[in-house]
Amino acid sequence: MANEFHGSSLRSSSPNNPKFIQIITSLDELRRLRIPVVFAKRHCENMLNPVFLEAPHGKSWEVEVENSQGQIWLAKGWSDFCDYYSISVKSVLMFTYNPRCHFSVAIYDQSKTEIEYPIDKDIESDEQEEDILFAQANANIIEEDILILQSNANVIEEDIPILQSNANVIEDEEEHIPVNCPQTNANVIEQRK
């Protein structure tokens, strides 16, 4: 069963995200893979079952864990993971453990070059759907902004006649203001003397 986790912690390195490298040396390891004993003793005591294997492109696989004779194996779901990524004898895998239930896995082919991960149509269509929803939300916001601007433009158009009317009133009042105000003030001062 494939699940999607957003963001890969594959590139992060810390004591909380220990790593191990596994070189596939036999066909048996394509059906069931043993986690290195030392790694398992140090880090996998409280591992949950199932675990999830995540490739750098975001696709995640549910894989059941088997405990057998003190060893931990990746079992049911592991062969599907190998088939999907064309893992074969001489492939190199780097596992980064995110404690309890999650491994990020980088896959290198026989030439020791990281593979080009297949594009998952489900993940791609989910991303496209998210992009469409985001674009629709932005379009709705733009439409709302246009309606607000149109409403403001209508208010401004309604205010223009009022402003023109106020301007006419001011012009009428200006006609009644005496022009010789400074002389009038001078006359008042002289009369007081």
Summary of the structure (lengths in Angstrom):
residues: 193
radius of gyration: 37.9
end to end distance: 106.8
largest distance: 122.4
contacts: 463
relative contact order: 0.13
helix: 44%
strand: 23%
